[in-house]
């Protein structure tokens, strides 16, 4: 994750990372992410979503 921080800072979102931010370290982590992504729902984000 440390390698991505400069990019996230440049995008202005480094301070907004939460439990929905997942570090993908290797191929196994990526596979696990895709297996689990269906269970991922970060309810705290719901109020900030603008549906226009």
C-alpha positions as CSV (number, residue, x, y, z in Angstrom):
1,X,0.0,0.0,0.0
2,X,2.9,2.3,0.7
3,X,3.8,2.4,-3.0
4,X,0.3,3.6,-3.9
5,X,0.2,6.5,-1.3
6,X,1.8,9.1,-3.6
7,X,-0.7,8.4,-6.3
8,X,-3.6,8.5,-3.8
9,X,-2.3,11.8,-2.4
10,X,-2.1,13.2,-5.9
11,X,-5.7,12.1,-6.5
12,X,-6.7,13.8,-3.3
13,X,-8.1,10.7,-1.7
14,X,-5.3,9.4,0.5
15,X,-7.2,10.7,3.6
16,X,-10.4,8.9,2.6
17,X,-9.2,5.3,2.7
18,X,-11.5,3.0,4.7
19,X,-12.2,-0.7,5.3
20,X,-13.2,-0.9,1.6
21,X,-9.7,-0.2,0.6
22,X,-7.9,-3.5,-0.1
23,X,-4.2,-3.9,-0.7
24,X,-3.5,-6.4,-3.5
25,X,-0.1,-7.8,-2.9
26,X,0.1,-10.8,-5.4
27,X,-1.9,-13.0,-7.7
28,X,-3.4,-14.9,-4.8
29,X,-4.6,-11.7,-3.1
30,X,-6.2,-10.6,-6.4
31,X,-8.0,-14.0,-6.8
32,X,-9.3,-13.7,-3.2
33,X,-10.5,-10.2,-3.8
34,X,-12.6,-11.3,-6.8
35,X,-14.0,-14.2,-4.8
36,X,-15.0,-11.8,-1.9
37,X,-16.0,-8.7,-3.8
38,X,-19.6,-9.8,-3.9
39,X,-19.7,-9.6,-0.1
40,X,-18.1,-6.1,0.0
41,X,-20.6,-3.4,0.9
42,X,-19.3,-0.3,2.7
43,X,-22.5,1.2,4.1
44,X,-20.7,4.3,5.5
45,X,-20.2,5.4,1.9
46,X,-23.9,5.3,1.0
47,X,-24.7,8.9,2.1
48,X,-21.9,10.3,0.0
49,X,-22.9,8.7,-3.3
50,X,-24.6,11.1,-5.6
51,X,-26.9,9.5,-8.1
52,X,-27.3,12.2,-10.8
